[in-house]
Amino acid sequence: MAGKTALIAGATGLIGKELLQFLLNSNEYDKVIAIVRRPVELDHTKLDERVVDFEQLEQSKEIFAVDDVFCCLGTTIKKAKTKEAMWKIDVDYPVEIARLASSQGARKFLLVSSMNADSNSPIFYSKMKGKLEEEIKQIPFETTAIFRPSLLLGNREEFRLGERAAAAIFTKVPFLFAGPLKKFKAIEGRTVASAMYRVAQKNIQGVTVYPSEQIHEIGG
């Protein structure tokens, strides 16, 4: 289907900035709306950049009248400062985006979650992502695709010591992540973005959860 309109949230993040390029360079989308808190500083004829107040998304509900929605929002406790603020960015905003997009007739919703998402987990981050998935699954779309990548590789704006260390280990001894440990294999942000883009072009009905090893296969 040519001539589609996509909306992306989180276009300045590790996965989002790669996904934005896929969308802009594609033949499937004539228009790409990026909702951002700060400008992405990118000039492209297809790009419709909207700087919005994520606390007041209802006031901009008309921009959610699109075909496909890609949500790559997420932060860290270091940047958010509190668990409450982190929850708002990682759960409340994506759910509100999905709710508004559904009400405006969007057909597909593609979400970046986490490998260990589990609403019953004692670990805050895993529980948070699990709750997010539960909320998103309740919102009616023709297609809901949830991506659960493992450790992400790529150039981030912020320095994350744990990720740098893990990435170094994976680079030097990649053979360790085979067989049963394959699901823990680190994955490039660009690979996740590629998988999201490719899945959006398929006619897959209902809710599908993509574990990291499947994201590797689709996006690689």
Backbone torsions as a table, in degrees:
resi	resn	phi	psi	omega
1	MET	NA	112.7	-179.4
2	ALA	-88.9	163.9	175.6
3	GLY	78.6	21.9	-179.3
4	LYS	-79.9	161.7	173.6
5	THR	-116.5	131.2	178.5
6	ALA	-111.7	151.7	171.8
7	LEU	-125.6	133.7	179.4
8	ILE	-125.6	134.1	174.6
9	ALA	-115.4	131.0	-177.2
10	GLY	93.0	32.0	-175.6
11	ALA	-71.3	-8.2	-179.7
12	THR	-100.1	-1.7	-178.4
13	GLY	-85.9	-179.6	-175.9
14	LEU	-58.6	-48.4	179.1
15	ILE	-80.9	-43.0	-175.4
16	GLY	-58.5	-41.5	-178.3
17	LYS	-68.3	-31.2	176.1
18	GLU	-73.2	-42.7	-179.9
19	LEU	-63.3	-39.1	178.9
20	LEU	-57.0	-40.3	179.6
21	GLN	-66.5	-40.2	177.2
22	PHE	-60.1	-44.3	-177.3
23	LEU	-66.6	-44.0	-178.4
24	LEU	-68.4	-32.0	-177.3
25	ASN	-90.3	0.1	-176.6
26	SER	-83.2	162.8	173.8
27	ASN	-93.9	-10.6	-175.6
28	GLU	-80.4	-25.7	-175.5
29	TYR	-114.9	127.3	175.9
30	ASP	-88.2	-22.0	-176.7
31	LYS	-145.1	138.3	178.2
32	VAL	-128.1	116.6	178.0
33	ILE	-96.8	125.0	177.3
34	ALA	-112.4	115.5	175.6
35	ILE	-93.6	125.1	-171.5
36	VAL	-139.3	159.5	173.3
37	ARG	-89.1	-23.3	176.0
38	ARG	-141.6	151.0	-176.8
39	PRO	-58.4	143.4	177.5
40	VAL	-83.7	-10.3	177.6
41	GLU	56.5	49.9	179.3
42	LEU	-129.8	130.8	-178.8
43	ASP	-105.9	115.7	179.4
44	HIS	-151.6	141.6	-176.2
45	THR	-63.5	-27.8	-179.2
46	LYS	-84.2	-18.9	-170.8
47	LEU	-81.8	127.0	173.7
48	ASP	-117.5	96.1	-175.4
49	GLU	-87.0	128.4	179.6
50	ARG	-123.1	113.3	174.5
51	VAL	-83.3	116.5	-173.9
52	VAL	-124.7	162.3	171.4
53	ASP	-95.1	109.3	-176.1
54	PHE	-65.8	-13.2	175.4
55	GLU	-82.1	-14.5	-175.9
56	GLN	-128.6	42.1	-176.4
57	LEU	-64.0	-29.6	179.6
58	GLU	-56.9	-32.2	-179.1
59	GLN	-70.6	-14.8	179.8
60	SER	-117.5	28.4	-171.6
61	LYS	-60.9	-25.3	-177.8
62	GLU	-64.8	-24.6	-178.6
63	ILE	-75.6	-9.5	-179.8
64	PHE	-88.7	4.9	176.5
65	ALA	-80.7	77.1	-175.5
66	VAL	-130.8	-179.4	177.3
67	ASP	-88.7	-55.4	-174.5
68	ASP	-123.6	136.3	179.4
69	VAL	-116.5	130.0	178.8
70	PHE	-116.5	119.4	-177.9
71	CYS	-113.9	113.1	-179.1
72	CYS	-118.8	23.8	-177.9
73	LEU	-69.6	144.9	177.4
74	GLY	173.4	153.2	179.5
75	THR	-144.7	-172.9	176.9
76	THR	-122.1	161.7	179.0
77	ILE	-65.9	-27.7	178.5
78	LYS	-64.4	-42.3	-179.7
79	LYS	-79.8	-38.7	-177.1
80	ALA	-76.1	-26.4	179.2
81	LYS	81.3	-40.5	-179.3
82	THR	-132.1	158.3	177.0
83	LYS	-64.5	-35.8	-180.0
84	GLU	-63.2	-43.4	179.7
85	ALA	-68.0	-38.0	178.7
86	MET	-64.9	-42.9	179.3
87	TRP	-60.0	-39.9	-178.6
88	LYS	-61.7	-43.3	-178.0
89	ILE	-74.7	-41.3	-174.2
90	ASP	-85.6	-22.2	-176.8
91	VAL	-121.9	-59.2	-172.7
92	ASP	-60.9	-45.8	-178.9
93	TYR	-65.0	-49.3	178.5
94	PRO	-59.6	-39.4	179.8
95	VAL	-65.1	-41.4	178.7
96	GLU	-66.0	-39.3	176.7
97	ILE	-61.3	-45.4	179.6
98	ALA	-63.6	-42.6	-179.4
99	ARG	-61.9	-46.2	-179.6
100	LEU	-67.6	-41.0	179.9
101	ALA	-63.6	-41.8	178.2
102	SER	-62.7	-42.5	-179.1
103	SER	-66.7	-23.3	-179.1
104	GLN	-97.1	5.5	173.6
105	GLY	93.8	12.5	177.1
106	ALA	-62.2	142.9	-175.7
107	ARG	-94.3	-35.6	-173.7
108	LYS	-127.7	141.7	177.0
109	PHE	-131.7	121.5	-177.9
110	LEU	-118.9	126.1	-169.6
111	LEU	-126.1	137.0	171.2
112	VAL	-90.4	122.2	178.4
113	SER	-116.4	-135.9	-178.4
114	SER	-146.5	149.1	-178.0
115	MET	-54.6	-38.2	-174.9
116	ASN	-101.3	24.5	-179.9
117	ALA	-57.6	125.4	-178.5
118	ASP	-163.4	111.6	-176.1
119	SER	-64.7	-15.9	179.4
120	ASN	-100.7	5.6	-177.9
121	SER	-71.3	143.5	174.7
122	PRO	-76.8	-10.8	179.1
123	ILE	-86.4	124.3	-173.5
124	PHE	-54.2	-50.3	-175.8
125	TYR	-60.8	-46.4	-180.0
126	SER	-64.4	-41.2	178.5
127	LYS	-64.6	-42.1	179.4
128	MET	-59.1	-47.7	-179.8
129	LYS	-67.6	-34.2	177.3
130	GLY	-65.1	-42.6	177.4
131	LYS	-63.5	-39.7	177.8
132	LEU	-59.0	-48.2	-179.6
133	GLU	-60.5	-42.2	-179.9
134	GLU	-60.6	-41.8	-179.7
135	GLU	-67.0	-44.1	-177.6
136	ILE	-64.8	-38.7	-178.3
137	LYS	-63.3	-21.5	-178.8
138	GLN	-83.9	-11.2	-177.0
139	ILE	-93.2	126.3	-172.6
140	PRO	-74.7	116.2	170.9
141	PHE	-132.8	156.7	173.8
142	GLU	-63.5	-39.6	-179.7
143	THR	-132.4	126.6	171.7
144	THR	-123.5	117.1	-178.6
145	ALA	-118.0	121.7	-177.9
146	ILE	-113.5	122.7	-176.1
147	PHE	-106.2	127.2	-178.0
148	ARG	-115.8	77.3	-180.0
149	PRO	-73.7	155.0	174.1
150	SER	-85.3	-149.1	179.9
151	LEU	-56.3	127.4	-177.3
152	LEU	-90.4	135.5	176.0
153	LEU	-109.2	147.6	179.2
154	GLY	145.1	175.2	-178.0
155	ASN	-89.4	111.9	177.1
156	ARG	-98.3	160.1	175.4
157	GLU	-72.1	-31.9	-178.5
158	GLU	-104.3	150.7	179.0
159	PHE	-85.7	128.4	177.2
160	ARG	-124.9	105.4	-174.2
161	LEU	-58.8	-44.8	-178.4
162	GLY	-60.0	-42.5	-179.8
163	GLU	-68.8	-39.3	179.1
164	ARG	-62.9	-41.7	-179.2
165	ALA	-66.8	-45.3	179.6
166	ALA	-64.2	-38.8	179.1
167	ALA	-63.2	-38.6	179.0
168	ALA	-64.2	-40.6	178.8
169	ILE	-64.3	-46.2	-178.5
170	PHE	-62.1	-39.7	-178.3
171	THR	-65.4	-37.4	-176.1
172	LYS	-83.3	-33.5	-178.0
173	VAL	-132.6	60.7	-178.0
174	PRO	-63.4	-23.2	-178.2
175	PHE	-65.8	-16.5	178.3
176	LEU	-68.3	-25.4	-175.0
177	PHE	-98.7	63.6	179.1
178	ALA	-130.3	166.8	179.2
179	GLY	61.4	-131.1	-178.2
180	PRO	-62.2	-22.5	-178.5
181	LEU	-90.7	3.1	-177.3
182	LYS	-58.7	-34.2	-177.3
183	LYS	-67.4	-17.0	179.3
184	PHE	-92.0	-2.8	-178.2
185	LYS	-59.7	130.0	179.9
186	ALA	-62.0	153.3	-174.5
187	ILE	-137.3	139.9	179.4
188	GLU	-71.5	142.0	176.6
189	GLY	-57.8	-35.7	179.7
190	ARG	-64.8	-34.4	178.8
191	THR	-66.8	-41.0	177.3
192	VAL	-63.9	-44.2	179.3
193	ALA	-60.7	-42.1	179.1
194	SER	-62.5	-42.8	179.8
195	ALA	-64.0	-42.3	179.4
196	MET	-62.2	-44.5	179.4
197	TYR	-61.8	-45.3	-176.8
198	ARG	-67.9	-40.7	178.9
199	VAL	-63.3	-36.3	-179.4
200	ALA	-63.8	-21.6	-179.1
201	GLN	-89.1	-2.0	-179.9
202	LYS	-100.4	156.2	179.0
203	ASN	-97.0	75.0	-178.8
204	ILE	-106.4	118.1	-175.2
205	GLN	-89.2	150.3	175.1
206	GLY	81.6	-161.3	-177.3
207	VAL	-99.1	128.6	176.9
208	THR	-130.3	132.7	177.1
209	VAL	-107.0	126.8	-177.8
210	TYR	-107.7	109.9	176.4
211	PRO	-72.0	166.3	-171.9
212	SER	-58.9	-39.8	-178.5
213	GLU	-66.0	-31.2	177.0
214	GLN	-75.5	-32.8	176.1
215	ILE	-62.5	-40.4	176.6
216	HIS	-56.2	-46.8	-176.6
217	GLU	-66.2	-42.1	-176.9
218	ILE	-74.9	-43.6	-173.3
219	GLY	-88.4	-14.8	-174.9
220	GLY	-73.6	NA	NA
